[in-house]
Amino acid sequence: MAEKSEIDIAVGRALNRLRGERGLTVTALAEGAGVSPPMISRIEKGQVSPSLSTLAALAGALQVPVMALLGIGMGLAVPPL
């Protein structure tokens, strides 16, 4: 199994936190974003690198800017490229 990247872990944590703050279940967020519930779980666990279009759909469903999922402007460190 591939090693989890820091950015994937950060995105997963941010997604989980934002979903929890809004009281959304994995299924409710998945339906709102047009993504499968297993994909949401895999993103939250840092097991996959979501595409930009998936991040945009998730951000739209959560009513936050895409950058919130990357931890930018929220005091979270984003590793350099």
Helices and strands as residue ranges (DSSP letters): H 6-21, H 26-33, H 37-44, H 52-62, H 66-70
